[in-house]
Each structure stands twice: as structure tokens, then as C-alpha cells.
Amino acid sequence: MLLYPAEMADGEAGEGCREGRPRRAGSGSMVPLAQLIGEEARMEKVERPRVRYGCAAQSKKGEDYFLIRTDCQRVAGDPSSSFSVFAVLDGHNGNAAAIYTRDNLLNHVMCAIPHGLGREEWLQALPRALVAGFVKTDKEFQRKGQTSGTTVTFVIIHGWTITVASVGDSRCILDAQGGVVSALTVDHRLEENVEERERVTASGGEVGRLNIVGGAEIGPLRCWPGGLCLSRSIGDMDVGEFIVPIPYVKQVKLTNAGGRLIIASDGIWDALTSEMAANSCRGLPAELAARQVVKEALRTRGLKDDTTCIVVDITQPDHSDPPQSPPKKMNKFKSFIFRKKSKDSANKLPKKLSAVSIVEEIFEEGSAMLSERLGNGPSAEKTSNMFTCAICQAELAPSEGASAHAGSIFSTSPKPWEGPFLCTDCRNKKDAMEGKRPSGVKVL
């Protein structure tokens, strides 16, 4: 693990609290773990990509942190099940929330994934587990009584599949082969995000600019109480629970043409557009690329904020070059395609597109309603346990658990009594985030 801001240090292990277990076969018998691993290895027809990364930062306030892990394992002791984690955390009102999230979020996410899932099932369970992990991290940090908060952009790379979860305005972009840049995150700034402004006001917050003497309004739109200009974060217990930790999640799959990720705090994005950041470092290896992006941001805007950048190159094992600049007259639409996942599309691509970088969109959801995020998706049925809280994983007494859908006008579940289930504490937090009860926050 690599940690930042000022210097690199060793961190917590964070592989998660779930050890790999054999799963049951259809007949009810247990499949030996060795056999399961062998089956998955045979199913992996495409070679695992090479993941290379670089990180650079300049500190002004000491509130930016990052996390880099390339040694995580989905099945303990099985190197073929390894995956990588990259995260950028931009703290505000102190660094406590960023540090706590850096040290605990990965473990909370892994604990929300059921035992004994195969690779594809594990990837399907990730979006829901990320939501649970973000909310649990926020809930546990707020118990400390500290008022700092943090943005989070959290990236998991398993094979050619990239899963990104984010709150706030740190950003992750994808520069695929062919030179077309796309965003894998959504900014939760009140100034730009109309839907989030409406959600905050509907949940009991007020949105407006800072008033100065004479009644003039200055600066970006902020949420009151508290004055935060973001609608989602981890921490920030002094601004009301309508500022939610529920992440936007996007999951995509690359072809073996690969691509480059640029993950950075707003110190980069306040100075550079996504295209400017990608263009500034094409042709450079990841380590130099990260330095170049930071250098370009500082050249454009100066050091007005903490500035952190991680560049990750995902390439074929025998190909170490980063994405190259596209030809000047290339048709960008033909060079890069976001394609929704379909069950029978894998073998039906036109031959003329066989060498084109096609990115398959597997999952995307940005709702701030917990009942929607925990109860929907392909893994919801398998991961609902009436004896375990879907967020904090606490054991539930038979009479304690309440469905996340019960009494929710946002629920789309036809059978809310089937779960997922929440403990009393997590149910109270859910209700507070949806504006159904006062958050209990008192601001002087």
C-alpha cells in the first residue's frame, strides 16, 4: 500500500474480512476450492493485463491522500485472483475523514461481498458492496464526532474490468486506445449538478451562495447549514445527513487494446479539462505521466489547492507502451465505442471493428436513494441475508431487521419484505439521508 500526502508509508492490509470459500454445486455438495480455482483459470481465455502506475502530488493544505494496492486477492492464496485498488481522497475541514477512509474503506467494501463467489459473480456484487462500504465508512467515522469530510474516487481493476465509485469532485477519466477521453465519474458539485441541488432541498437542506455585508452573494452554490459546495462526501457530520456518502458507480470492461486511467483531485480538474489532462501526458510512461499532469495543472493555475494525480496504464502483458495520440484525421467515433452489455454480443461484432478499442459498459448507477442501490442489480438476490445488516454486516436478531424498502417511496422492489435488511442504526441513517427524520445535527 502506498499512502500520501507528504510521504509514502506502509498501510493496513485491507484484503477484506472474507476468506475464499468453496461454493455449493447444484446438487448441494461442496465444490473443493482447488477445483473452483482450476475452473476459473480455464475460463480465463484472455491473458490478464499488465497494470503499471505512477503517482505525483503537490501539497498546499495537507488534506489530499491516496491509496494504491496491487496485491489484493479475491481468493486468499490464489495469485490468479489478484486485483488492484487505486483511490484519491481530497479532505476538507481537516484531514481526519480522508485518513480514516483511506485506512478502512477497502475492508468495508470487501466485507460486504458474500463468501465463495466466482469471478463473474464477484464482479456483479461489487457495485452493491461499494455502496454498502461507503455508507458504513461514513457512519463509523461520524461516530468519532469529528467534523471533517472527504471526497473519494475509488477504483478497482480486476482483469480487464474497471469498477469506479465516487463521491465529491475528485475524478477518474479513461483514455482508451484511439485517443477519445471519457469520464468514469460524475461531479457532485452543487454549482453544476441540478439533480443534486433538487435532492438536497427536498431532503431538508438549503442551497445558496455566501452572503456578505450588504446582501451581496459571492462564490459557488453551497448547502446550508455548513456551507459545503458538494452534495456527496464521507464525513461532514456538521452539515446534515442530506449530504450523502452514496457513490456514483460505473463498471466497464476494456478489450485487450487496454487504456489509461487518470485519477485526480480537484486541484487538477480546476486547472485542466479531461482532454487537456490526457493530451498532456500521452506517450509517457505512467510515472512520468502523473508528474506531467501535475506540472501542467500548476503551470495553468498555480498551487492554489492540494494537487494529486494517479495514472494507471492497463495494457497487454507483452505491451508496455501507454496509449498513443490518435492520427490527426481519425474519426473519433470509430476509434472508441461505449457499448452496453448484452448476453449474446460478444461474438457478433463486425470484423471491421475487431481492432478498434470498444469499451463495454456493464453497470452504471448514481441514485442517492439507498433502497434503490441496495435492492437492485443482478447480485441483490444472492447477497440479501435476513440475519445480517446489508450495510454494517452486523448480525440481526430475528425481530430486529427491517427491509431497506419498507415504507420507502423510492423503492422499486415488488417484494420489500424480502430484503435487503438493515439494523436499526443503519435504517435510521437511511431515513435521515432521505429527509424522513431530522439528522440531529446542531450548527451554531
Protein Blocks (a to p, Z undefined) as FASTA:
>chain_A
ZZdfkbccdddfknojcdcdddddfkopacdfklmmmmmmmmmmbccdddddddddddfk
lpaccdddfkbcfbghiaklgccdddddddeeijklmmmmmmmmmmmmmmmpcehiafkl
mmmmmmmmmmmmmmmmmmmmmmnopabdcdddddddehjbccdddehjbdcddddehiia
cdfbdcfbfklmmklmmmmmmnopacdddddehhiaedjddddehjiabfbdeejklnoj
kbccbdcdddddddfkbpadddddfklmmmpcfklmmmmmgoiafklmmmmmmmmmmmmn
opabccdddddddddfklcbdcddddfklcfklmpccddddfklmmmccfklmmpccddd
fbdcfbfbfklmmmgcjklmmmpcfkbcfklopacdfklpccfkgopakbcbfblmnopa
ddfklmmmmmmmnopacehiacZZ
